[in-house]
Structures are given as structure tokens and as C-alpha cells.
Amino acid sequence: MRLPNGEQAILGDKLERYCLNFKHHKGKDKAALFRKRLGITLANKLILEAALLNAAATQGAILRCDNEFGQQYNIKFYLETTFGASWVLSCWIIRTGKHCLG
């Protein structure tokens, strides 16, 4: 199964605010892993942005749960950079009801 409307996926500021932020109490561990395995930091975040958006549009997705916030999916994909390579697990939500944006 593909992520519904995956080609319209939006990342917002999650990379800057969380995943690649060494100052975030939980995100700092992810930031360290992205730097160590793939050489990705905020300075070259476009590599990760492009890979995540491509995965959302083209890779298989697994429905993790469907709750009051929306449908939550996991997409696992392999990312290779000039620095290194690693599997990446991305989590996506399609908001529903009162939690919809816009």
C-alpha cells in the first residue's frame, strides 16, 4: 500500500525543529544518528527532505494506527549519500476530524 496522497506530503519544520536539532531533548539522538550514518545535518538537510518526500510518494507504507488524530503510517526506505548509507524509518500522519490542518 502507498501513503494516500503521498505526492502531496508536507514536512513542515520537523527537520529543523526536531530530527536534525541537537538542542531538542529527543531529537538530538536522531540528529546524531543522521550525522554519523549519512553525514546529514541542517547544513545539507535538503538531501533528507528530498529522500523523505520521494519515499512518501513512491514507497510502500504500513498503516500503524488509526485514532482520533488521524491515520499514522510508517515508511521504511534505504538512503545512500556520499558519506554513508542507512535504513530510515519515517512516520507520517494523515490528520482527520478536528485535528485537520487547513
C-alpha positions, -999 to 999 in steps of 0.1 A, spaced: 0 0 0 12 35 -7 8 65 15 -26 81 5 -18 113 -15 19 108 -7 29 130 -36 13 159 -16 32 152 16 44 182 36 73 181 61 68 215 76 96 224 100 101 190 116 136 185 104 148 219 118 127 217 150 132 181 158 150 154 137 182 174 130 182 196 161 210 188 185 193 210 211 160 191 212 158 167 241 146 138 220 156 150 185 193 153 194 197 115 193 182 114 158 203 143 147 235 125 159 224 93 140 217 112 108 251 129 110 270 97 119 254 74 94 246 97 65 265 129 71 232 148 71 229 180 93 209 211 90 235 224 66 226 198 39 190 189 51 178 191 15 192 156 10 169 142 37 140 164 27 141 151 -9 145 115 2 116 117 26 93 133 1 103 108 -26 96 79 -2 62 94 7 53 95 -30 68 61 -41 75 37 -13 52 12 4 35 24 36 23 4 66 -8 17 85 4 18 121 -28 31 137 -60 50 131 -71 71 160 -87 104 169 -57 123 155 -57 105 121 -41 76 103 -5 71 111 18 53 87 54 40 86 76 41 56 110 24 57 135 32 29 172 29 22 191 61 18 226 63 4 246 95 5 282 102 -5 290 99 33 273 66 40 241 46 39 213 35 62 177 24 65 154 53 75 121 48 92 97 77 86 64 82 103 35 101 86 1 112 98 -30 120 77 -50 141 101 -87 137 103 -116 155 120 -109 184 143 -72 178 140 -71 185 103 -48 214 93 -61 240 69 
